[in-house]
Structures are given as structure tokens and as C-alpha cells.
Amino acid sequence: MNFRIIIAVVRNPEQQLFEVHQNGKTIAWADMTALHHNSYHIGQLKTVGRQLGVW
């Protein structure tokens, strides 16, 4: 997912970030989940880079 889309959604003052939807989740929850997921993969790339001696 493009981070610009996530940032645009969060910065939109008309967006109800904490409104609970039918699935029991909020948009704030979805945004934080996407950010945590991507951060995890960035950490994986750094770990592999260190193991290969790139970083």
C-alpha cells in the first residue's frame, strides 16, 4: 500500500478514524496495522542486508 494514501486518509478532517465499522474495526486500526506490517518488512530487509554484509 502506498504510504501517501494512508497519510491522506489520516489527514482528512472529514474522515471518521475511530468510527467502528461492521467488521468491528476502525480506519485508525487499519492504518496502524498497515504501517506496522510495512515496518516489519523493512526490518527484515535490514536484517538480511546485515547478514549479507551489505549494511
Secondary structure as a PSIPRED ss2 file (coil, helix, strand):
# PSIPRED VFORMAT (PSIPRED V4.0)

   1 M C   1.000  0.000  0.000
   2 N C   1.000  0.000  0.000
   3 F H   0.000  1.000  0.000
   4 R H   0.000  1.000  0.000
   5 I H   0.000  1.000  0.000
   6 I H   0.000  1.000  0.000
   7 I H   0.000  1.000  0.000
   8 A H   0.000  1.000  0.000
   9 V H   0.000  1.000  0.000
  10 V H   0.000  1.000  0.000
  11 R H   0.000  1.000  0.000
  12 N C   1.000  0.000  0.000
  13 P C   1.000  0.000  0.000
  14 E C   1.000  0.000  0.000
  15 Q C   1.000  0.000  0.000
  16 Q C   1.000  0.000  0.000
  17 L C   1.000  0.000  0.000
  18 F C   1.000  0.000  0.000
  19 E C   1.000  0.000  0.000
  20 V C   1.000  0.000  0.000
  21 H C   1.000  0.000  0.000
  22 Q C   1.000  0.000  0.000
  23 N C   1.000  0.000  0.000
  24 G C   1.000  0.000  0.000
  25 K C   1.000  0.000  0.000
  26 T C   1.000  0.000  0.000
  27 I H   0.000  1.000  0.000
  28 A H   0.000  1.000  0.000
  29 W H   0.000  1.000  0.000
  30 A H   0.000  1.000  0.000
  31 D H   0.000  1.000  0.000
  32 M H   0.000  1.000  0.000
  33 T H   0.000  1.000  0.000
  34 A H   0.000  1.000  0.000
  35 L H   0.000  1.000  0.000
  36 H H   0.000  1.000  0.000
  37 H H   0.000  1.000  0.000
  38 N H   0.000  1.000  0.000
  39 S H   0.000  1.000  0.000
  40 Y H   0.000  1.000  0.000
  41 H H   0.000  1.000  0.000
  42 I H   0.000  1.000  0.000
  43 G H   0.000  1.000  0.000
  44 Q H   0.000  1.000  0.000
  45 L H   0.000  1.000  0.000
  46 K H   0.000  1.000  0.000
  47 T H   0.000  1.000  0.000
  48 V H   0.000  1.000  0.000
  49 G H   0.000  1.000  0.000
  50 R H   0.000  1.000  0.000
  51 Q H   0.000  1.000  0.000
  52 L H   0.000  1.000  0.000
  53 G C   1.000  0.000  0.000
  54 V C   1.000  0.000  0.000
  55 W C   1.000  0.000  0.000
